[in-house]
Amino acid sequence: MRISVIIGHPDPGSFNHAIAEVAMDALKENGHLVSYHDLYREEFDPILQGPEIPRGGAVDPAVESHCAEIAGADGIIIVHPNWWGQPPAILKGWVDRVMRPGVAYQFLEGDGGEGVPVGLLKARSALIFNTSNTPKEREIEAFGDPLDGLWKRCVFGLCGVSDVRRRTFSVVVTSTPEERRTWLAEVRDIVRTLYPPEVEGGAFGRSAAGKDPRPKGSKDKASGRIGVVLCDITEVEVDAIVNAANPTLLGGGGVDGAIHEVAGPRLLEECRTLGGCPTGEARITKGFGLPAKFVIHTVGPVWHGGGRGEDEILAKAYRSSLSLAAEKGIKTMAFPAISTGAYGFPVERAAGVAVGEIKRFLEEDGRVERVMIVCFSERARECYRNALEEMG
């Protein structure tokens, strides 16, 4: 795949540059072709001149090169700080000059520009990394997070990119070196998950006929479709997130409570219609207020020392969730560390069970394309990451 990485930050020693470098390394590790533009270093001219505005208007060679590159990109990564709820002016100018009519969008014949444009970009996904010195809660409460709508709806949504992900790291100015290392590890996992290694037949192992060409046992192919991150699962933008529920499906503490809180009361209303869920099985509902379209509810085992079939039940919970996702046409999903909270399952042991079961499923079934494991602590992230590396 051809991935364009664009950064807009004036300081080459910034954390934004560290993010861009880690993202590029992850892309290259997965075998992708990377085009990188540091707009400040390249002294990109952000001023849109009048003659450029119409479709077919004259543009200078530098802008023409950017236009050709973005039009041919299979994926796009943007990195920039949040300044006044906006990108830096140089990046805004890049959007003005490069995301132009005939390149990123067009109006239908007979439309003089008053209608809804048709997106032209071939990129199947875009990923935006932001940095901020405003706490997340204040950004949303006081300002409404304007960057979210700008990139997802005003820019990429209009230009035909339907899968737009965004991750903001804050508060950067007071962050510790350890926090920054954790954030950069998350960047690497997000990029590797969104843009896994290409295999024969296309980006996710799909042939033109929609068949999955991976043979059973191709473990190296499955590894590239699994990511491990440290973040809030209620913020993850995938087709479905998995809820570590209790058998009643009526909400609880930990991940279960957090998901219900963000999804809103309609989630509980739908859960009441399901009649509960036995341990090891899975049920599905809409996501309601969550970024994810669906929630897959599964019930993991309570840890009793390991002698009551806990490993097998935990594996079944993962397998049931994956099977239900595949049945419902879900392509991307995120799991929490099932049973490792109040249910007491040892994290390191649970990680081995989880990664092993996910890999086995992906090796045998190509319908689910990407799986993310979302961890609640640095220790949990390391355990799941180590399990993934050991089984790779």
Legacy VTK file of the C-alpha trace (Angstrom):
# vtk DataFile Version 3.0
C-alpha trace
ASCII
DATASET POLYDATA
POINTS 392 float
0.000 0.000 0.000
1.022 3.597 -0.613
0.614 5.667 2.553
1.055 9.442 2.708
2.265 10.890 6.022
1.847 14.650 6.481
3.119 16.555 9.527
2.515 20.179 10.394
4.710 21.338 13.306
7.498 23.932 13.222
9.823 22.261 15.758
11.707 19.239 14.347
12.303 18.053 17.929
8.601 18.051 18.789
6.587 15.117 20.060
4.598 15.420 16.814
7.760 14.525 14.907
8.336 11.565 17.211
4.804 10.381 16.431
5.406 10.719 12.688
8.688 8.813 12.873
7.154 5.937 14.825
4.213 5.810 12.397
6.570 5.665 9.412
8.684 2.946 11.004
5.554 0.860 11.669
4.420 1.294 8.066
7.801 0.289 6.691
7.965 -2.728 9.017
4.691 -3.865 7.467
6.067 -3.449 3.961
4.212 -0.329 2.847
5.508 2.453 0.603
5.650 5.697 2.573
5.617 9.251 1.251
6.538 11.751 3.979
6.058 15.513 3.998
7.208 17.815 6.791
5.401 20.934 5.612
7.489 23.386 7.638
10.802 21.821 6.647
9.729 21.811 3.004
8.541 25.440 3.354
5.205 24.578 1.797
3.399 27.745 0.686
-0.077 27.659 2.284
-1.511 30.643 0.430
-4.240 29.716 -2.046
-4.182 32.165 -4.955
-7.304 33.082 -6.903
-6.308 31.450 -10.228
-5.925 28.084 -8.461
-9.486 27.920 -7.167
-11.392 26.623 -10.225
-11.129 23.041 -11.324
-8.372 22.922 -13.912
-6.814 26.109 -12.554
-3.052 26.503 -12.854
-1.066 25.175 -9.874
2.656 25.252 -9.278
4.707 22.038 -9.666
5.082 21.471 -5.906
1.318 21.537 -5.359
0.746 19.419 -8.447
3.097 16.796 -7.003
1.205 16.788 -3.694
-2.095 16.444 -5.571
-0.886 13.433 -7.548
0.456 11.769 -4.424
-2.678 12.225 -2.314
-4.904 11.100 -5.178
-2.955 7.848 -5.446
-2.595 7.144 -1.724
-4.200 4.030 -0.239
-4.037 5.548 3.229
-3.308 8.940 4.781
-1.791 9.840 8.158
-1.909 13.435 9.423
0.059 14.600 12.487
-0.380 18.043 14.023
-0.909 19.938 17.291
-4.257 21.353 18.344
-3.865 25.116 18.051
-7.029 27.068 18.906
-9.094 24.035 17.927
-7.522 24.083 14.465
-4.532 22.694 12.576
-1.543 25.028 12.110
-2.093 27.488 9.252
0.444 25.725 7.044
-1.558 22.490 7.231
-4.852 24.286 6.647
-3.244 25.825 3.555
-2.156 22.362 2.429
-5.796 21.250 2.617
-6.897 24.347 0.683
-4.390 23.839 -2.123
-4.124 20.046 -2.362
-7.658 18.823 -1.584
-8.861 20.576 -4.689
-11.720 19.950 -7.145
-10.885 17.228 -9.616
-8.367 15.726 -7.185
-10.207 15.128 -3.898
-13.805 15.794 -4.914
-16.011 16.863 -7.792
-19.531 18.112 -8.406
-21.883 16.161 -10.636
-22.542 17.305 -14.173
-24.912 20.231 -14.177
-24.103 21.117 -10.569
-22.677 24.618 -10.408
-21.160 24.056 -6.985
-24.258 24.447 -4.853
-24.880 20.731 -4.357
-23.180 17.917 -2.469
-19.809 16.957 -3.960
-18.682 13.424 -4.732
-15.453 12.288 -3.058
-12.633 11.157 -5.328
-9.866 10.030 -2.986
-9.038 6.324 -3.322
-7.677 6.083 0.250
-9.764 3.602 2.201
-8.768 5.138 5.553
-7.218 8.177 7.185
-5.577 8.428 10.589
-5.071 11.700 12.473
-2.738 12.044 15.453
-3.123 15.234 17.477
-1.307 16.631 20.488
-2.915 18.992 22.968
-2.206 20.798 26.214
-5.889 20.870 27.124
-7.332 17.990 29.179
-9.755 15.889 27.172
-12.743 16.649 29.394
-12.279 20.408 29.066
-11.699 20.179 25.308
-15.070 18.502 24.864
-17.008 20.474 27.482
-15.699 23.948 26.654
-14.913 23.717 22.944
-16.739 20.678 21.552
-13.568 19.173 20.031
-13.835 21.007 16.660
-10.956 19.036 15.129
-13.043 15.876 15.219
-15.697 17.281 12.902
-13.144 19.082 10.749
-11.208 15.970 9.775
-13.962 13.355 9.837
-16.753 15.245 8.113
-15.500 18.463 6.559
-12.306 17.103 4.972
-12.076 13.337 4.598
-15.782 12.574 4.754
-16.453 15.035 1.945
-13.540 13.640 -0.094
-14.759 10.039 0.006
-12.735 8.544 2.867
-15.238 6.699 5.041
-12.899 5.203 7.656
-11.382 8.129 9.560
-9.659 7.497 12.900
-8.274 10.085 15.306
-6.214 9.897 18.490
-5.297 12.891 20.655
-2.481 12.744 23.204
-2.804 15.145 26.122
-1.603 16.864 28.233
1.737 16.914 26.411
3.381 19.859 28.185
3.247 18.096 31.574
3.758 14.527 30.313
6.576 12.378 31.646
9.092 10.480 29.500
7.349 7.249 30.483
3.968 8.598 29.364
5.456 9.624 26.029
7.034 6.202 25.534
3.639 4.628 26.233
1.949 6.970 23.754
4.500 6.182 21.059
4.012 2.452 21.621
0.297 3.052 21.139
0.973 4.948 17.889
2.940 1.977 16.598
0.162 -0.468 17.478
-2.594 1.701 15.995
-0.700 2.120 12.720
0.228 -1.568 12.469
-3.388 -2.558 13.141
-4.917 -0.139 10.646
-2.301 -0.871 7.972
-1.261 -4.524 8.435
1.183 -6.294 6.103
-0.168 -6.909 2.649
-0.599 -10.482 1.549
-1.347 -12.055 -1.781
-4.756 -10.910 -2.995
-4.818 -7.445 -1.393
-4.369 -5.406 1.724
-6.155 -7.783 4.075
-5.728 -11.063 2.315
-8.843 -10.688 0.163
-8.790 -11.856 -3.397
-10.814 -10.110 -6.070
-13.534 -12.699 -5.625
-13.743 -11.953 -1.894
-12.179 -15.279 -0.909
-9.559 -15.448 1.807
-6.360 -16.837 0.248
-4.543 -17.469 3.533
-3.911 -21.135 4.189
-4.656 -22.487 7.604
-1.652 -22.213 9.858
-0.245 -19.048 8.243
0.600 -17.526 11.613
2.726 -14.700 10.266
-0.288 -13.364 8.354
-2.551 -13.412 11.427
0.010 -11.607 13.615
-0.091 -8.515 11.429
-3.849 -8.242 11.921
-3.671 -7.991 15.727
-2.719 -4.884 17.700
-2.295 -4.175 21.414
-2.969 -0.667 22.743
-3.339 1.143 26.051
-6.391 3.398 25.866
-10.085 3.787 26.674
-12.078 1.155 24.784
-15.116 3.445 24.699
-13.150 5.778 22.399
-11.911 3.179 19.931
-13.291 3.616 16.416
-13.904 0.113 15.086
-16.960 -1.684 13.786
-17.524 -3.355 17.150
-16.101 -3.301 20.646
-16.413 -6.272 22.989
-17.900 -5.773 26.435
-16.684 -7.930 29.313
-20.213 -8.320 30.670
-21.830 -10.258 33.480
-24.467 -12.941 32.739
-27.393 -10.541 33.239
-26.122 -8.096 30.550
-27.613 -5.327 32.675
-24.405 -3.413 33.335
-21.850 -3.525 36.099
-18.493 -2.077 37.027
-15.200 -1.690 35.184
-15.307 -1.946 31.401
-18.976 -2.981 31.493
-20.009 0.119 33.398
-17.886 2.433 31.267
-19.396 1.094 28.043
-22.950 1.495 29.336
-22.212 5.020 30.545
-20.898 6.207 27.173
-23.426 4.266 25.070
-26.337 5.699 27.043
-29.595 4.243 28.378
-30.714 2.768 25.054
-27.974 0.127 25.383
-29.488 -1.129 28.628
-32.933 -1.119 27.013
-31.727 -3.373 24.196
-29.790 -5.605 26.598
-32.985 -6.219 28.575
-34.496 -7.840 25.473
-31.680 -10.431 25.178
-32.470 -12.488 28.252
-28.910 -12.572 29.558
-25.875 -14.457 28.262
-24.318 -17.702 29.551
-20.619 -17.712 30.413
-18.451 -18.192 27.325
-21.165 -17.121 24.877
-21.752 -13.756 23.156
-24.613 -11.451 22.219
-24.683 -8.324 20.046
-26.361 -4.913 20.323
-26.023 -1.539 18.653
-23.350 0.860 19.907
-25.689 3.848 20.351
-23.530 6.680 21.801
-20.236 4.864 21.238
-17.964 5.445 18.219
-18.318 1.717 17.487
-21.424 0.674 15.552
-21.932 -2.471 17.634
-21.188 -3.898 21.053
-20.541 -7.626 21.379
-21.237 -8.699 24.954
-19.439 -11.774 26.236
-19.145 -13.294 29.697
-15.731 -14.504 30.811
-14.997 -16.908 33.643
-14.403 -16.044 37.278
-10.953 -17.244 38.330
-11.078 -20.102 40.864
-7.432 -21.143 40.714
-7.394 -22.676 37.244
-8.919 -26.024 38.058
-12.454 -25.362 36.826
-11.784 -25.053 33.108
-11.193 -21.292 33.240
-8.753 -21.337 30.302
-11.206 -23.164 28.062
-14.108 -20.908 29.049
-12.052 -17.763 28.413
-11.010 -19.094 25.001
-14.657 -19.818 24.243
-15.626 -16.233 25.131
-13.113 -14.909 22.573
-14.119 -17.508 19.990
-17.839 -16.791 20.435
-17.245 -13.064 20.025
-15.156 -13.505 16.883
-17.636 -15.925 15.343
-20.526 -13.562 16.017
-18.561 -10.671 14.517
-17.804 -12.652 11.363
-21.442 -13.730 11.083
-22.595 -10.093 11.282
-20.103 -8.817 8.706
-17.940 -6.949 11.200
-14.451 -6.257 9.834
-12.703 -4.487 12.730
-13.169 -5.081 16.432
-11.586 -4.375 19.802
-11.431 -6.612 22.868
-10.781 -5.630 26.470
-8.663 -7.892 28.656
-11.599 -10.178 29.468
-11.875 -11.551 33.038
-8.661 -9.864 34.262
-10.445 -7.228 36.369
-12.954 -8.090 39.086
-13.081 -11.723 37.893
-9.435 -12.136 38.945
-7.998 -14.068 35.975
-4.163 -13.691 36.077
-3.251 -11.170 33.378
-0.250 -12.994 31.944
-2.167 -16.255 31.674
-5.220 -14.523 30.205
-3.013 -12.833 27.605
-1.739 -16.160 26.338
-5.248 -17.559 26.056
-6.603 -14.440 24.337
-3.834 -14.009 21.768
-3.770 -17.725 20.999
-7.511 -17.898 20.374
-7.612 -14.702 18.288
-4.719 -15.893 16.129
-6.267 -19.296 15.591
-9.520 -17.730 14.482
-7.874 -15.256 12.095
-5.775 -18.019 10.542
-8.917 -19.961 9.690
-11.388 -17.195 8.891
-10.671 -14.097 6.803
-13.951 -12.311 7.412
-12.716 -10.337 10.423
-9.847 -8.229 9.133
-8.370 -6.503 12.171
-8.506 -7.114 15.927
-7.291 -4.739 18.616
-6.714 -5.716 22.245
-7.314 -2.676 24.443
-5.565 -2.767 27.805
-6.295 -0.811 30.975
-2.767 -0.661 32.408
0.832 -0.620 31.265
1.425 -4.039 32.845
-1.529 -5.550 30.987
-0.344 -4.023 27.711
3.099 -5.540 28.169
1.634 -8.966 28.957
-0.558 -9.021 25.838
2.219 -7.599 23.694
4.667 -10.226 24.938
2.140 -12.974 24.223
1.680 -11.659 20.687
5.429 -11.509 20.083
6.011 -14.981 21.519
3.322 -16.495 19.279
4.362 -14.507 16.211
LINES 1 393
392 0 1 2 3 4 5 6 7 8 9 10 11 12 13 14 15 16 17 18 19 20 21 22 23 24 25 26 27 28 29 30 31 32 33 34 35 36 37 38 39 40 41 42 43 44 45 46 47 48 49 50 51 52 53 54 55 56 57 58 59 60 61 62 63 64 65 66 67 68 69 70 71 72 73 74 75 76 77 78 79 80 81 82 83 84 85 86 87 88 89 90 91 92 93 94 95 96 97 98 99 100 101 102 103 104 105 106 107 108 109 110 111 112 113 114 115 116 117 118 119 120 121 122 123 124 125 126 127 128 129 130 131 132 133 134 135 136 137 138 139 140 141 142 143 144 145 146 147 148 149 150 151 152 153 154 155 156 157 158 159 160 161 162 163 164 165 166 167 168 169 170 171 172 173 174 175 176 177 178 179 180 181 182 183 184 185 186 187 188 189 190 191 192 193 194 195 196 197 198 199 200 201 202 203 204 205 206 207 208 209 210 211 212 213 214 215 216 217 218 219 220 221 222 223 224 225 226 227 228 229 230 231 232 233 234 235 236 237 238 239 240 241 242 243 244 245 246 247 248 249 250 251 252 253 254 255 256 257 258 259 260 261 262 263 264 265 266 267 268 269 270 271 272 273 274 275 276 277 278 279 280 281 282 283 284 285 286 287 288 289 290 291 292 293 294 295 296 297 298 299 300 301 302 303 304 305 306 307 308 309 310 311 312 313 314 315 316 317 318 319 320 321 322 323 324 325 326 327 328 329 330 331 332 333 334 335 336 337 338 339 340 341 342 343 344 345 346 347 348 349 350 351 352 353 354 355 356 357 358 359 360 361 362 363 364 365 366 367 368 369 370 371 372 373 374 375 376 377 378 379 380 381 382 383 384 385 386 387 388 389 390 391
